């Protein structure tokens, strides 16, 4: 449940983004340093790049938010859609006209306050939800 998750680094909104905070160049730099020798290869694990996951069915609930002017916009929407398609309780809020980390860089703006408040509300909702039983605990 984190805001603006980076899940793969290679989507239409990260391919040619010139944002001042986080952009295509910085995104590739980050992924290259994170993955090291695996950068650009097909050997990257789904644990390093969640967009490589193919089975979303047993993942926990998710809430996130994203700005429409940041590199992670498309991959965030795709990730949430994949979770929802697998039956996972997943929600995303989009904040138009903003860039990466708007909530931290401009914390007094109404949309920044709203984004943080919504994140806290969703986190509390999930923490207070009845526990789901797992197949292992049912035997």
C-alpha positions, 0 to 999 in steps of 0.5 A: 500500500504505497503511493506511486509504486514503481513496478517495472520501469518500462511503460508508455508513461515512463518511456518519454517522461520529462518531469522535473522530479522523477523522469525517464532518465532518472527512472532508468538510472534507478532501475539500473542501480537497483537491478545491477547486472540484471538490468535490461535482461529477461531474468529479473524476478517478479520480487524485484519487478512486480509487473512481472507477476502473472498470478495476482490471486493471493496478494493482499489488499492494495490501495495506492495513488498516482499522479497523471504526470509521472512515469509510474502512472500507466504501470500503477493503473495496470498493476491495480487492474491486474489485482482487481481482475484476480479478485484482490481488493485493490483501489487507486486514486489518480490526481490529475495535473500533478507529478511524482511525489506531489504530496511530499513536495507540496504538502499544504496543497489540498490534493496533497492533504487529500491524498495523504488522508485517503492513504491513511483511511485505506490503511486503517480500513485494511488493518481493521478488516476481518482476517481472511483465512488462508488455505494453510490455516483451514487444514 
